Amino acid sequence: MSVYKLNPLQDLRWQRFVDRHPHGSLFHTTLWLEALRRTYGYEPVVYTTSPSGKELLNGLVFCRIRSWLSGGRLVSLPFSDHCEPLAAPGEMAELMDWLNASRHGKHWKYIELRPTSAPGAMRKYDATRSETFSWQVLDLSPGLDTLFHNFHKSCVQRKIHRAQRENLIYEEGRSDELLKKFYELVLLTRRRHGLPPQPLVWFRNAIACLGSSVLVRVASKDNQPVAGIVTIQYKDTLVYKYGASDSRFNNLGGNFLLFWRSIQDAKRDGLLKFDFGRSEADNSGLVTFKQNWGAVSRPLEYYRLPARQPFHLSSGWRARLAKRVFSIMPDSLFTATGKLLYRHIG
């Protein structure tokens, strides 16, 4: 077989293929790829065994990252929880052989894939596991009453009731005013975690590209935003992608109100899954939080060719020092640091 390259933002075959493929996800779409390109300058590319002029039968989508700080590489895909290779085993072997053989000539420091397939499936292609996460998905096929009954009684049901008693104000939409409310919560949350914030322009570009499929949801008390999340709908799934909160008001249950409203909306729209996204494998608190909603956990493994130690913002002594610095930075420098760093760490 021969391997062909295409630009998914220009070749209309790619989105048609993603829409009809059973494993095509939000992160494969041209809208998501365009948001990445606009924000970080990443060049999307698809490798396939289908020649030009023929409908696509398979494809591996990547972003080409060129960075003076972290090196050039292919990632499938940066800032995306997962991106299943859309190829049958024989096609996948051909594509992986070609990519591996081309790596040196293309000056790729490494190639990274983020599949949803069974753990270890990538090892047959000489790829080495680089990171492991936990991925939680809630089955929405039961009725709303059954879903609510399956929530953990004290850890979820009572928190939802508390939020309702507090008469929290719920807002949703895509306006810049609402986004700014959410982003203020992002700054608080990222500072609390000792990490630089995602650039505001990323959220603006995501809204501009994804349009009506994305919603910013914010809960407030007495005009004070206390929690916010961003959800994105694609096919039969509502994806929770970002969340932030003001920890001073965690007792009000704002996050629980937002997730419950999101699940209700997904049921109303006839969706079948609520994707809670990935969690750090060792973050037992976050994993448990999602499982308390009835979400089922499964391992999510990333793979690289060749094996390389992933760059982490949250581990090592340098990271601990950076956390201290981030915690005292003025907002202007804090946001500028995020805008500078993120394009290098995708």
VOPAGU-2260 file (C-alpha; in pm, 1 decimal, decimal comma):
REM VOPAGU-2260
SITE   aa  ch    i         X         Y         Z
SITE  MET   A    0       0,0       0,0       0,0
SITE  SER   A    1     100,7     362,4     -54,4
SITE  VAL   A    2      54,9     635,6     204,2
SITE  TYR   A    3     -97,6     969,1     108,1
SITE  LYS   A    4    -112,6    1301,7     290,2
SITE  LEU   A    5    -401,9    1547,1     297,4
SITE  ASN   A    6    -496,9    1872,2     467,6
SITE  PRO   A    7    -820,3    1799,4     659,8
SITE  LEU   A    8    -913,2    2169,2     663,8
SITE  GLN   A    9    -918,5    2180,0     284,3
SITE  ASP   A   10   -1011,9    1826,1     182,2
SITE  LEU   A   11   -1388,6    1779,9     226,5
SITE  ARG   A   12   -1347,3    1402,1     242,3
SITE  TRP   A   13   -1209,8    1416,3     595,9
SITE  GLN   A   14   -1516,2    1557,1     772,9
SITE  ARG   A   15   -1746,9    1324,7     577,7
SITE  PHE   A   16   -1531,7    1032,0     686,0
SITE  VAL   A   17   -1528,1    1140,1    1052,3
SITE  ASP   A   18   -1905,6    1189,3    1056,0
SITE  ARG   A   19   -1974,8     838,3     930,2
SITE  HIS   A   20   -1700,0     653,0    1118,1
SITE  PRO   A   21   -1822,1     488,7    1443,1
SITE  HIS   A   22   -1509,9     608,8    1627,2
SITE  GLY   A   23   -1508,4     959,8    1481,7
SITE  SER   A   24   -1512,5    1202,6    1774,4
SITE  LEU   A   25   -1525,1    1573,1    1847,2
SITE  PHE   A   26   -1145,5    1581,5    1846,1
SITE  HIS   A   27   -1125,5    1449,7    1488,5
SITE  THR   A   28   -1347,0    1722,4    1346,2
SITE  THR   A   29   -1231,5    2003,3    1120,7
SITE  LEU   A   30   -1389,9    2253,8    1361,7
SITE  TRP   A   31   -1167,6    2137,7    1649,3
SITE  LEU   A   32    -862,1    2128,5    1421,6
SITE  GLU   A   33    -932,3    2481,3    1300,4
SITE  ALA   A   34    -955,6    2610,3    1658,7
SITE  LEU   A   35    -613,7    2455,9    1729,7
SITE  ARG   A   36    -468,2    2608,7    1413,3
SITE  ARG   A   37    -603,2    2956,9    1483,6
SITE  THR   A   38    -483,3    2960,5    1842,1
SITE  TYR   A   39    -148,8    2782,4    1834,4
SITE  GLY   A   40     -50,8    2777,5    1466,9
SITE  TYR   A   41     -51,2    2396,0    1455,7
SITE  GLU   A   42     -72,9    2248,7    1105,0
SITE  PRO   A   43    -321,2    1958,0    1084,3
SITE  VAL   A   44    -238,3    1667,8     854,5
SITE  VAL   A   45    -399,4    1331,3     779,7
SITE  TYR   A   46    -213,2    1023,6     658,6
SITE  THR   A   47    -419,0     762,8     473,3
SITE  THR   A   48    -387,1     472,7     230,5
SITE  SER   A   49    -674,8     617,2      24,3
SITE  PRO   A   50    -551,9     799,4    -287,7
SITE  SER   A   51    -663,8    1144,2    -396,4
SITE  GLY   A   52   -1004,2    1146,8    -561,0
SITE  LYS   A   53   -1125,6     837,3    -374,6
SITE  GLU   A   54   -1343,3     840,4     -65,1
SITE  LEU   A   55   -1140,2     788,9     250,3
SITE  LEU   A   56   -1132,5     440,9     398,0
SITE  ASN   A   57    -896,2     526,4     683,8
SITE  GLY   A   58    -691,7     807,1     830,0
SITE  LEU   A   59    -460,8     912,6    1112,7
SITE  VAL   A   60    -492,6    1281,6    1195,5
SITE  PHE   A   61    -207,1    1476,3    1357,4
SITE  CYS   A   62     -99,5    1828,1    1429,5
SITE  ARG   A   63     253,5    1921,8    1325,5
SITE  ILE   A   64     406,4    2117,6    1610,5
SITE  ARG   A   65     713,3    2327,8    1545,1
SITE  SER   A   66     865,4    2466,2    1862,8
SITE  TRP   A   67    1205,2    2611,2    1944,4
SITE  LEU   A   68    1137,9    2522,9    2309,0
SITE  SER   A   69    1011,6    2163,8    2292,9
SITE  GLY   A   70    1107,6    2050,9    1942,0
SITE  GLY   A   71     915,8    1948,4    1632,3
SITE  ARG   A   72     679,3    1654,3    1650,0
SITE  LEU   A   73     353,9    1495,2    1535,9
SITE  VAL   A   74      79,7    1472,6    1799,4
SITE  SER   A   75    -263,7    1315,5    1761,1
SITE  LEU   A   76    -389,8    1547,5    1897,5
SITE  PRO   A   77    -263,1    1830,2    2120,4
SITE  PHE   A   78    -500,2    1950,9    2394,7
SITE  SER   A   79    -734,6    1664,4    2307,4
SITE  ASP   A   80    -827,5    1394,1    2557,8
SITE  HIS   A   81    -816,8    1119,9    2296,9
SITE  CYS   A   82    -802,6    1063,2    1921,8
SITE  GLU   A   83    -862,1     706,5    1810,7
SITE  PRO   A   84    -676,8     607,8    1490,2
SITE  LEU   A   85    -945,7     556,4    1225,3
SITE  ALA   A   86    -793,7     258,0    1049,8
SITE  ALA   A   87    -833,8    -119,9    1040,3
SITE  PRO   A   88    -540,6    -326,8    1177,9
SITE  GLY   A   89    -376,3    -391,6     840,6
SITE  GLU   A   90    -408,5     -28,6     734,9
SITE  MET   A   91    -284,0      85,2    1073,6
SITE  ALA   A   92      28,2    -130,2    1044,0
SITE  GLU   A   93     106,3      17,2     701,5
SITE  LEU   A   94      57,8     374,8     825,4
SITE  MET   A   95     265,1     320,8    1138,6
SITE  ASP   A   96     549,2     158,6     942,0
SITE  TRP   A   97     554,3     455,9     705,2
SITE  LEU   A   98     544,5     712,7     987,9
SITE  ASN   A   99     822,3     537,5    1176,5
SITE  ALA   A  100    1039,8     517,1     864,4
SITE  SER   A  101     975,1     884,8     783,5
SITE  ARG   A  102    1042,1    1022,7    1131,5
SITE  HIS   A  103    1411,5    1106,2    1085,8
SITE  GLY   A  104    1375,6    1254,1     739,5
SITE  LYS   A  105    1088,2    1474,4     856,4
SITE  HIS   A  106    1284,4    1586,5    1166,5
SITE  TRP   A  107    1009,4    1475,9    1403,1
SITE  LYS   A  108    1141,4    1447,2    1757,5
SITE  TYR   A  109     868,7    1193,4    1825,0
SITE  ILE   A  110     521,6    1083,2    1713,9
SITE  GLU   A  111     245,7    1063,6    1974,4
SITE  LEU   A  112     -92,0     890,6    1950,3
SITE  ARG   A  113    -378,9     908,9    2198,5
SITE  PRO   A  114    -601,1     611,1    2116,9
SITE  THR   A  115    -913,8     496,0    2299,4
SITE  SER   A  116    -851,6     133,4    2203,9
SITE  ALA   A  117    -762,8    -137,7    2454,5
SITE  PRO   A  118    -447,2     -71,4    2659,6
SITE  GLY   A  119    -140,7    -217,1    2497,5
SITE  ALA   A  120    -285,8    -231,0    2145,8
SITE  MET   A  121     -27,0      16,9    2017,6
SITE  ARG   A  122     270,9    -183,9    2136,2
SITE  LYS   A  123     255,5    -408,7    1829,6
SITE  TYR   A  124     374,9    -105,4    1628,8
SITE  ASP   A  125     683,9     -60,9    1851,3
SITE  ALA   A  126     517,7     236,4    2022,3
SITE  THR   A  127     590,3     282,0    2392,0
SITE  ARG   A  128     339,6     396,8    2651,6
SITE  SER   A  129     420,1     751,2    2760,8
SITE  GLU   A  130     127,6     846,2    2985,3
SITE  THR   A  131    -175,7     682,2    3143,7
SITE  PHE   A  132    -501,3     851,9    3236,2
SITE  SER   A  133    -841,7     745,3    3358,8
SITE  TRP   A  134   -1135,8     817,3    3127,7
SITE  GLN   A  135   -1492,2     836,4    3258,3
SITE  VAL   A  136   -1808,4     812,7    3047,1
SITE  LEU   A  137   -2170,2     808,8    3168,6
SITE  ASP   A  138   -2427,6     598,8    2982,6
SITE  LEU   A  139   -2734,1     817,2    2927,6
SITE  SER   A  140   -2969,1     544,0    2808,8
SITE  PRO   A  141   -3159,2     517,3    3144,8
SITE  GLY   A  142   -3432,9     768,7    3221,7
SITE  LEU   A  143   -3352,9    1087,1    3414,1
SITE  ASP   A  144   -3508,3     956,0    3735,5
SITE  THR   A  145   -3298,5     640,7    3714,3
SITE  LEU   A  146   -2984,0     839,1    3638,9
SITE  PHE   A  147   -3044,9    1060,9    3941,2
SITE  HIS   A  148   -3117,0     757,2    4159,9
SITE  ASN   A  149   -2782,5     607,1    4052,1
SITE  PHE   A  150   -2588,4     916,7    4162,6
SITE  HIS   A  151   -2406,7     879,0    4495,0
SITE  LYS   A  152   -2662,0     984,4    4754,2
SITE  SER   A  153   -2444,7    1197,7    4980,0
SITE  CYS   A  154   -2170,7    1301,0    4735,2
SITE  VAL   A  155   -2394,1    1402,8    4443,9
SITE  GLN   A  156   -2768,3    1395,4    4515,2
SITE  ARG   A  157   -2741,0    1604,1    4832,4
SITE  LYS   A  158   -2506,3    1851,3    4663,7
SITE  ILE   A  159   -2757,2    1903,1    4382,9
SITE  HIS   A  160   -3033,6    1962,1    4637,0
SITE  ARG   A  161   -2808,1    2207,0    4823,3
SITE  ALA   A  162   -2743,6    2405,2    4504,4
SITE  GLN   A  163   -3117,8    2421,1    4440,3
SITE  ARG   A  164   -3184,9    2548,6    4793,3
SITE  GLU   A  165   -2919,0    2816,8    4748,1
SITE  ASN   A  166   -3110,4    2950,5    4445,4
SITE  LEU   A  167   -2794,9    2969,9    4239,1
SITE  ILE   A  168   -2834,1    3155,4    3912,0
SITE  TYR   A  169   -2764,1    2938,3    3608,4
SITE  GLU   A  170   -2647,7    3094,4    3281,1
SITE  GLU   A  171   -2548,1    2934,7    2954,5
SITE  GLY   A  172   -2441,6    3066,5    2618,0
SITE  ARG   A  173   -2148,9    3176,8    2406,0
SITE  SER   A  174   -2135,1    3551,4    2470,0
SITE  ASP   A  175   -1804,2    3720,8    2544,6
SITE  GLU   A  176   -1953,6    3851,6    2868,6
SITE  LEU   A  177   -2031,4    3499,3    2988,9
SITE  LEU   A  178   -1693,1    3372,7    2869,2
SITE  LYS   A  179   -1518,9    3641,9    3074,6
SITE  LYS   A  180   -1706,3    3525,3    3385,5
SITE  PHE   A  181   -1587,7    3172,3    3318,1
SITE  TYR   A  182   -1232,1    3283,5    3246,5
SITE  GLU   A  183   -1206,0    3464,2    3579,2
SITE  LEU   A  184   -1282,1    3128,5    3739,4
SITE  VAL   A  185   -1017,3    2966,2    3516,7
SITE  LEU   A  186    -754,3    3209,3    3648,6
SITE  LEU   A  187    -851,9    3128,4    4008,1
SITE  THR   A  188    -842,8    2754,4    3945,1
SITE  ARG   A  189    -517,2    2744,4    3753,2
SITE  ARG   A  190    -348,1    2966,4    4011,4
SITE  ARG   A  191    -477,4    2734,7    4285,2
SITE  HIS   A  192    -323,8    2438,7    4102,1
SITE  GLY   A  193       0,5    2623,7    4032,2
SITE  LEU   A  194     -40,8    2601,8    3654,2
SITE  PRO   A  195     -52,2    2872,1    3385,1
SITE  PRO   A  196    -399,8    2937,0    3240,5
SITE  GLN   A  197    -505,6    2846,0    2890,1
SITE  PRO   A  198    -507,2    3162,7    2677,4
SITE  LEU   A  199    -842,2    3339,3    2656,9
SITE  VAL   A  200    -812,0    3343,0    2278,4
SITE  TRP   A  201    -827,0    2961,2    2280,0
SITE  PHE   A  202   -1176,5    2969,2    2429,5
SITE  ARG   A  203   -1282,6    3246,0    2190,9
SITE  ASN   A  204   -1156,1    3050,6    1891,8
SITE  ALA   A  205   -1322,4    2730,6    2012,3
SITE  ILE   A  206   -1655,1    2913,3    2038,1
SITE  ALA   A  207   -1607,2    3080,1    1700,2
SITE  CYS   A  208   -1522,6    2750,1    1528,7
SITE  LEU   A  209   -1755,9    2509,1    1708,3
SITE  GLY   A  210   -2053,6    2745,8    1714,2
SITE  SER   A  211   -2379,5    2615,4    1859,3
SITE  SER   A  212   -2227,5    2282,5    1966,1
SITE  VAL   A  213   -2032,5    2451,4    2248,6
SITE  LEU   A  214   -2187,4    2600,1    2562,9
SITE  VAL   A  215   -2030,9    2796,2    2845,7
SITE  ARG   A  216   -2226,1    2726,8    3165,7
SITE  VAL   A  217   -2182,7    2940,8    3477,6
SITE  ALA   A  218   -2343,5    2923,2    3823,3
SITE  SER   A  219   -2350,7    3241,8    4034,0
SITE  LYS   A  220   -2456,9    3347,4    4381,3
SITE  ASP   A  221   -2553,4    3712,8    4434,6
SITE  ASN   A  222   -2391,1    3807,8    4100,5
SITE  GLN   A  223   -2068,4    3631,0    4203,5
SITE  PRO   A  224   -1966,3    3348,6    3964,2
SITE  VAL   A  225   -1889,4    3040,6    4173,3
SITE  ALA   A  226   -1843,7    2764,3    3914,0
SITE  GLY   A  227   -1827,0    2720,2    3538,3
SITE  ILE   A  228   -1788,0    2443,9    3281,3
SITE  VAL   A  229   -1762,4    2419,2    2902,6
SITE  THR   A  230   -1945,1    2139,2    2720,7
SITE  ILE   A  231   -1933,2    2045,2    2351,7
SITE  GLN   A  232   -2180,1    1824,8    2164,1
SITE  TYR   A  233   -2087,0    1595,7    1876,8
SITE  LYS   A  234   -2288,3    1304,4    1740,0
SITE  ASP   A  235   -2452,8    1123,7    2033,3
SITE  THR   A  236   -2214,3    1256,1    2300,7
SITE  LEU   A  237   -2193,1    1562,8    2522,3
SITE  VAL   A  238   -1830,0    1623,8    2617,0
SITE  TYR   A  239   -1727,6    1801,8    2936,4
SITE  LYS   A  240   -1403,2    1972,2    2836,4
SITE  TYR   A  241   -1321,1    2246,3    3088,3
SITE  GLY   A  242   -1419,8    2331,5    3442,9
SITE  ALA   A  243   -1329,3    2600,1    3695,5
SITE  SER   A  244   -1454,1    2726,1    4029,0
SITE  ASP   A  245   -1403,9    2968,7    4313,3
SITE  SER   A  246   -1307,7    2738,5    4601,0
SITE  ARG   A  247   -1450,3    2981,4    4857,2
SITE  PHE   A  248   -1798,1    2878,0    4742,7
SITE  ASN   A  249   -1754,3    2504,8    4686,7
SITE  ASN   A  250   -2001,1    2431,4    4966,0
SITE  LEU   A  251   -2283,2    2582,7    4756,7
SITE  GLY   A  252   -2273,7    2297,0    4505,4
SITE  GLY   A  253   -2229,5    2508,6    4193,2
SITE  ASN   A  254   -2036,9    2240,1    4002,9
SITE  PHE   A  255   -2304,1    1983,8    4081,9
SITE  LEU   A  256   -2577,3    2211,4    3949,4
SITE  LEU   A  257   -2383,4    2260,3    3623,5
SITE  PHE   A  258   -2321,6    1890,3    3563,8
SITE  TRP   A  259   -2682,0    1802,6    3643,4
SITE  ARG   A  260   -2812,0    2066,4    3402,7
SITE  SER   A  261   -2573,5    1938,0    3136,9
SITE  ILE   A  262   -2692,6    1579,6    3182,0
SITE  GLN   A  263   -3055,3    1694,7    3166,9
SITE  ASP   A  264   -2984,8    1883,1    2844,1
SITE  ALA   A  265   -2812,5    1579,3    2693,9
SITE  LYS   A  266   -3114,8    1360,7    2774,8
SITE  ARG   A  267   -3351,7    1621,8    2629,2
SITE  ASP   A  268   -3149,2    1621,2    2305,1
SITE  GLY   A  269   -3154,5    1242,5    2281,6
SITE  LEU   A  270   -2781,6    1193,5    2338,6
SITE  LEU   A  271   -2648,3     857,6    2455,1
SITE  LYS   A  272   -2326,4     945,6    2640,2
SITE  PHE   A  273   -2186,7    1211,4    2870,9
SITE  ASP   A  274   -1808,4    1218,0    2840,1
SITE  PHE   A  275   -1655,2    1337,5    3168,0
SITE  GLY   A  276   -1312,6    1352,3    3003,1
SITE  ARG   A  277    -978,7    1227,6    3122,5
SITE  SER   A  278    -837,5    1244,0    3475,0
SITE  GLU   A  279    -483,6    1201,1    3598,6
SITE  ALA   A  280    -455,8     833,9    3688,7
SITE  ASP   A  281    -327,2     917,4    4037,2
SITE  ASN   A  282    -591,1    1185,5    4104,0
SITE  SER   A  283    -820,6     955,4    4298,5
SITE  GLY   A  284   -1036,2    1246,6    4417,2
SITE  LEU   A  285   -1127,3    1354,5    4063,8
SITE  VAL   A  286   -1178,3     998,2    3944,9
SITE  THR   A  287   -1408,5     928,1    4239,5
SITE  PHE   A  288   -1598,9    1251,9    4179,3
SITE  LYS   A  289   -1684,3    1137,6    3826,4
SITE  GLN   A  290   -1761,4     780,5    3930,7
SITE  ASN   A  291   -2005,7     915,1    4188,5
SITE  TRP   A  292   -2218,7    1029,5    3894,8
SITE  GLY   A  293   -2234,1     673,0    3768,0
SITE  ALA   A  294   -1962,5     718,0    3507,9
SITE  VAL   A  295   -1762,4     408,4    3414,9
SITE  SER   A  296   -1383,1     436,0    3420,9
SITE  ARG   A  297   -1144,9     286,9    3171,4
SITE  PRO   A  298    -770,5     335,7    3118,0
SITE  LEU   A  299    -655,9     580,5    2853,1
SITE  GLU   A  300    -297,2     529,7    2739,2
SITE  TYR   A  301     -85,7     755,8    2519,0
SITE  TYR   A  302     196,6     615,3    2305,9
SITE  ARG   A  303     511,2     755,0    2147,2
SITE  LEU   A  304     759,0     663,0    1877,6
SITE  PRO   A  305    1031,8     653,7    1996,6
SITE  ALA   A  306     994,8     642,9    2375,0
SITE  ARG   A  307    1043,6     984,9    2531,6
SITE  GLN   A  308     975,9    1124,5    2873,6
SITE  PRO   A  309     666,8    1347,2    2847,5
SITE  PHE   A  310     696,1    1710,9    2945,3
SITE  HIS   A  311     487,8    1782,7    3254,6
SITE  LEU   A  312     384,9    2117,1    3393,4
SITE  SER   A  313     292,3    1956,3    3723,0
SITE  SER   A  314     581,0    1733,1    3833,3
SITE  GLY   A  315     944,6    1763,0    3935,0
SITE  TRP   A  316    1128,5    2024,7    4137,0
SITE  ARG   A  317    1117,1    2276,4    3853,9
SITE  ALA   A  318     740,7    2240,2    3843,5
SITE  ARG   A  319     717,8    2287,6    4219,5
SITE  LEU   A  320     921,2    2605,6    4190,2
SITE  ALA   A  321     706,2    2722,2    3897,9
SITE  LYS   A  322     391,5    2662,3    4103,4
SITE  ARG   A  323     516,6    2898,1    4370,7
SITE  VAL   A  324     597,4    3161,0    4110,1
SITE  PHE   A  325     259,7    3123,5    3937,3
SITE  SER   A  326      80,5    3161,9    4270,1
SITE  ILE   A  327     216,2    3514,7    4322,8
SITE  MET   A  328     225,6    3643,8    3965,1
SITE  PRO   A  329       5,6    3943,7    3883,3
SITE  ASP   A  330    -281,3    3851,0    3652,6
SITE  SER   A  331    -132,9    4025,3    3349,3
SITE  LEU   A  332     193,4    3828,9    3370,6
SITE  PHE   A  333       8,7    3511,4    3468,1
SITE  THR   A  334    -207,3    3517,6    3154,1
SITE  ALA   A  335      87,2    3620,1    2935,0
SITE  THR   A  336     285,0    3319,7    3060,4
SITE  GLY   A  337       2,1    3086,1    2965,4
SITE  LYS   A  338     -25,8    3242,5    2621,3
SITE  LEU   A  339     349,3    3196,4    2568,3
SITE  LEU   A  340     382,2    2840,8    2700,5
SITE  TYR   A  341      77,8    2656,2    2572,1
SITE  ARG   A  342     175,2    2646,3    2205,8
SITE  HIS   A  343     497,5    2463,4    2307,9
SITE  ILE   A  344     339,6    2194,1    2528,0
SITE  GLY   A  345      56,6    2054,3    2315,5
